[in-house]
Amino acid sequence: LSEVFLRRGMNVVVADIEAAALERALEALGQLGGKVIGVVTDVTRPDSVDNLAEKAFEAFNGVHIVCNNAGVGIKEAQRRLWTLTENDWAWGYNVNVMGVVNGIRAFVPRMLEAGDSGHIVNTSSGNGGLTSLPTTPIYASSKAAVTSLTEVLHYQFLMDGAPLQAHLLFPGPHLVNTNILASERNRPQALRDDNTPAGYLSMAELARSSGVDFQLTEPMEVAETCMAGIENDQFWILPPSDRQDSKVRERTASILARSNPDLPTG
């Protein structure tokens, strides 16, 4: 996303909880030219996200696109929902849901006060945001929450005649080639459990467990799709996928028929 924005002549503020990772990103992005700064940020802490907003407005006198994109995966795919711990739920929701809420709360009032047009892009997932895999209860339900709160944000912008557009980004159409499986490294010590089982080591292993076809979408594909959605004022930034569309139709048909859903397939 940062690369795409820089190539379009935008100023960019990058946030990450890891200072070293942020420095590596800034070094790589600096090769593209343009103005880019980094702010170490913990999206689970309102004060940290407030600081991010403050630094962004100070640096560039305005913000026009906010991407609430931080997300983590829990080591849950080999476990049942009722065995997941309070710490598992707290960490997953603190990042995946409250991280988005904190981003909205920190940036939207300042953007509204400035009066310029702008965009809030919240990253959901086809898993939970549209239909749910039975192997990821925390992740799927957290992304369902992101879909719901972004719809509400969109409606409230319309109610107020605000110059802002909400967007719901569904990365895909396949599993995205990210390091989300390694996100446990940033899990706070207070929310760790000694008995947490080992997680999957690769996207391929995760795909096999979840019963989905193993194909990868690269992050740059997602970024280009996102940019096109912003430029076209699309709320649903959802790449074409016959498989995903079929699953959404099946779920909708089940709801309208008041029928018990079947186990999802591939």
Secondary structure, 3 states (H helix, E strand, C coil): CHHHHHHCCCCEEEEECCHHHHHHHHHHHHCCCCCEEEEECCCCCHHHHHHHHHHHHHHHCCCCEEEECCCCCCCCCCCCHHHCCHHHHHHHHHHHCHHHHHHHHHHHHHHHHHCCCEEEEEECCHHHHCECCCCCHHHHHHHHHHHHHHHHHHHHHHHHCCCEEEEEECCCCCEECCCHHHHHHHCCHHHCCCCCCCCCCCHHHHHHHHCCCCCEECHHHHHHHHHHHHHCCCCEECCCCHHHHHHHHHHHHHHHHCCCCCCCCC
